[in-house]
Amino acid sequence: MIPLAIWSVSFRWFYPDIIPSEFSGRAWSAVFSPRNDVLGAAWDTTLVALIVTVLAILIGLPAGRALGLYEFRGKRIVELLVLAPIIVPGLAVALGVHQLFIRYGLANTLIGVALVHLIPTLPYMTLVMSGVFANYDADFELQARTLGAGVLKTQWYVTLPAIFPGLVVGALFTFLISWSQYVLTLLIGGGQVVTLPLLLFNFARSGENAIAGALSVVFIVPGVLVLMLSSRYLSGDDAAVGGIGNI
């Protein structure tokens, strides 16, 4: 991030100078200028990423439980299908679904962009939760039910604490992948849904290195904050069943 921070306050910086010959705050003024609407793009980017994260949890959690806990015929095929969106290039996938999104009125809309972001993010959520449930002992749920807990109480007091670290990791991957999507947003959003990656690429292609540097810092900071808030769940200290011992 150091070169990006230096670029963001540079006015003239040419080879072979180690540091810029002149400094200026014009890039930051341009970034927060209402004309560029960076704050609006940041809001749309955050909103899309949050919607995608919630939808990925609702779909990926039960899918991961099924893949992690149970053996069934065709399981390997299902796992391959889950991985397919990662294997197939995103551009080909976007072009394939674009016509369907136009037909159902989802193209050029924020919800359409959120739905198409599920394609690259859902496999990560599903695979993370599958690994979590592979180390999960479902007998604790049976014990809770035997002691009189209902389905909701069992899920809230037994299952959720046990899988919470893995759920946070899956949500982290989902949020960051959605946050950084460019191609899918450009094709499905059609330029009507403007996110930070679109603005960043536009300034980078225009040769405005100072503005691109300032916008890159704005683009990176939320991801760093999310990573810092969830960093303790990325270590080995919080196992997939770590919460069971405290119940």
C-alpha positions in Angstrom: 0.0 0.0 0.0 3.0 2.3 0.4 3.4 3.1 -3.4 -0.4 3.7 -3.6 -0.3 6.1 -0.7 2.6 8.0 -2.3 0.9 8.1 -5.7 -2.3 9.5 -4.0 -0.4 12.7 -2.9 2.0 13.0 -5.8 1.8 15.7 -8.5 4.8 14.9 -10.5 6.7 11.6 -10.1 9.0 10.5 -13.0 11.7 8.0 -13.3 14.4 7.8 -11.8 13.1 9.9 -8.9 12.7 7.8 -5.7 10.0 10.1 -4.4 7.7 12.6 -6.2 9.3 15.9 -7.1 6.0 17.6 -6.2 3.2 16.8 -3.8 -0.5 17.7 -4.1 -3.9 16.8 -2.5 -5.7 17.2 -5.8 -6.2 13.4 -6.1 -8.1 13.2 -2.8 -10.1 16.3 -3.7 -11.1 14.6 -7.0 -11.9 11.3 -5.2 -14.3 13.0 -2.8 -15.7 15.4 -5.4 -19.5 14.9 -5.9 -18.8 14.8 -9.7 -17.0 11.5 -9.4 -19.6 10.1 -6.9 -17.0 7.8 -5.2 -19.1 7.7 -2.0 -22.1 6.5 -4.0 -20.0 3.8 -5.7 -18.7 2.8 -2.3 -22.2 2.5 -0.9 -23.3 0.4 -3.9 -20.2 -1.8 -3.6 -20.9 -2.4 0.1 -24.6 -3.0 -0.3 -24.0 -5.6 -3.1 -21.3 -7.3 -1.1 -23.6 -7.5 2.0 -26.5 -8.9 0.0 -24.3 -11.5 -1.6 -22.8 -12.5 1.8 -26.3 -13.0 3.3 -27.6 -15.0 0.3 -24.4 -17.1 0.2 -24.8 -17.9 3.9 -28.5 -18.9 3.4 -27.6 -21.2 0.5 -24.0 -22.3 1.3 -24.6 -23.2 5.0 -27.2 -26.0 4.4 -25.3 -27.1 1.2 -22.1 -27.3 3.2 -23.8 -29.3 6.0 -25.1 -31.8 3.5 -21.7 -32.3 1.8 -19.8 -32.3 5.1 -22.0 -34.6 7.2 -23.6 -37.0 4.9 -22.6 -39.6 2.3 -25.0 -40.1 -0.6 -25.0 -41.3 -4.2 -23.6 -38.8 -6.6 -21.8 -36.7 -3.9 -18.7 -36.4 -6.0 -20.7 -35.1 -9.0 -22.3 -32.5 -6.7 -18.9 -31.4 -5.4 -17.7 -31.0 -9.0 -20.8 -28.9 -9.8 -20.1 -26.7 -6.8 -16.5 -26.2 -8.1 -17.7 -25.6 -11.7 -18.1 -21.8 -11.3 -14.5 -21.5 -10.1 -13.2 -23.7 -13.0 -15.2 -22.0 -15.8 -13.9 -18.5 -16.7 -16.1 -15.8 -15.2 -16.5 -14.0 -18.6 -18.0 -17.1 -20.2 -20.4 -17.6 -17.3 -21.5 -13.9 -17.4 -22.1 -14.0 -21.2 -24.1 -17.2 -20.7 -26.5 -15.8 -18.1 -26.7 -12.3 -19.5 -29.5 -13.1 -21.9 -31.5 -14.7 -19.1 -31.0 -11.6 -16.9 -32.2 -9.4 -19.7 -35.3 -11.6 -20.2 -36.2 -11.5 -16.5 -35.5 -7.8 -16.1 -32.4 -8.3 -13.9 -29.8 -6.8 -16.2 -28.7 -3.2 -15.3 -30.0 -3.6 -11.7 -28.3 -3.8 -8.4 -30.1 -7.1 -7.4 -29.0 -8.6 -10.7 -25.4 -7.7 -10.0 -25.8 -9.2 -6.5 -27.2 -12.5 -8.0 -24.5 -12.8 -10.5 -21.8 -12.3 -7.8 -23.2 -15.5 -6.2 -21.6 -17.5 -9.1 -17.9 -16.9 -8.0 -18.6 -16.6 -4.2 -21.0 -19.4 -3.5 -18.5 -22.2 -4.1 -16.1 -20.7 -1.5 -18.9 -20.5 1.1 -20.1 -24.0 0.4 -16.6 -25.6 0.5 -15.7 -23.7 3.7 -18.9 -24.9 5.4 -18.4 -28.4 4.1 -15.0 -28.5 5.8 -16.5 -27.1 9.0 -19.2 -29.7 9.1 -16.8 -32.5 8.2 -15.3 -31.9 11.7 -18.6 -31.3 13.4 -20.2 -33.9 15.7 -23.9 -33.9 15.2 -24.5 -36.0 18.3 -24.4 -32.7 20.3 -27.6 -31.7 18.6 -29.2 -35.1 19.4 -28.2 -34.6 23.1 -29.8 -31.1 23.1 -33.0 -32.4 21.6 -33.1 -35.3 24.1 -32.8 -32.8 27.0 -35.8 -30.9 25.7 -34.4 -28.2 23.4 -36.5 -27.5 20.3 -35.1 -27.2 16.8 -34.5 -23.4 16.9 -32.9 -23.5 20.4 -30.7 -26.4 19.3 -29.5 -24.5 16.2 -29.0 -21.3 18.2 -27.3 -22.6 21.3 -25.5 -25.7 19.9 -24.9 -25.6 16.2 -24.3 -21.9 15.7 -21.6 -21.5 18.3 -19.8 -24.6 17.0 -19.7 -23.5 13.4 -19.4 -19.7 13.9 -15.7 -19.4 13.3 -16.0 -21.2 10.0 -19.1 -19.2 9.1 -17.1 -16.0 9.6 -14.3 -17.2 7.4 -16.8 -18.1 4.6 -18.5 -14.8 4.9 -15.1 -13.0 4.8 -14.2 -14.8 1.5 -17.6 -14.0 0.1 -17.6 -10.4 1.0 -14.1 -9.7 -0.4 -14.7 -11.6 -3.6 -17.9 -9.7 -4.3 -16.3 -6.4 -3.3 -13.6 -6.8 -5.9 -15.7 -8.1 -8.9 -15.2 -6.1 -12.1 -16.1 -8.2 -15.1 -19.4 -9.6 -13.8 -20.5 -6.1 -12.5 -19.6 -4.5 -15.8 -21.5 -7.0 -18.0 -24.6 -7.5 -15.8 -24.7 -3.9 -14.4 -24.3 -2.5 -17.9 -22.7 0.7 -16.6 -25.9 1.5 -14.6 -24.6 0.0 -11.4 -21.3 1.7 -10.7 -19.0 0.1 -8.1 -15.5 1.0 -6.8 -13.7 -1.5 -9.1 -15.4 0.1 -12.2 -14.2 3.6 -11.1 -10.8 2.3 -10.3 -10.3 0.7 -13.7 -11.5 3.8 -15.5 -9.1 6.1 -13.7 -6.2 3.6 -14.1 -6.8 3.3 -17.9 -7.1 7.1 -18.2 -3.5 7.5 -16.9 -4.6 9.4 -13.8 -2.1 7.6 -11.5 -2.6 10.0 -8.6 -6.4 9.6 -8.6 -6.1 5.9 -9.2 -3.7 5.6 -6.2 -6.1 7.5 -3.9 -9.1 5.5 -5.1 -7.0 2.3 -4.6 -6.5 3.2 -0.9 -10.2 3.8 -0.5 -10.8 0.5 -2.2 -8.4 -1.5 0.0 -9.2 0.0 3.4 -12.7 -1.7 3.9 -11.2 -5.1 3.0 -8.4 -4.6 5.5 -10.9 -3.6 8.2 -13.0 -6.6 7.5 -9.9 -8.8 7.7 -8.8 -7.2 11.0 -12.3 -7.7 12.6 -12.3 -11.4 11.6 -8.6 -12.2 11.9 -8.9 -14.2 15.1 -11.2 -16.7 13.3 -8.6 -17.3 10.6 -6.1 -18.9 13.2 -6.2 -22.4 14.4 -7.3 -21.3 17.9 -11.0 -21.4 16.9 -11.7 -24.8 15.6 -14.9 -25.7 13.8 -16.2 -27.3 17.0 -14.4 -25.0 19.4 -17.7 -23.6 20.8 -19.0 -27.0 21.9 -16.7 -27.1 25.0 -18.2 -23.9 26.4 -21.8 -25.0 26.1 
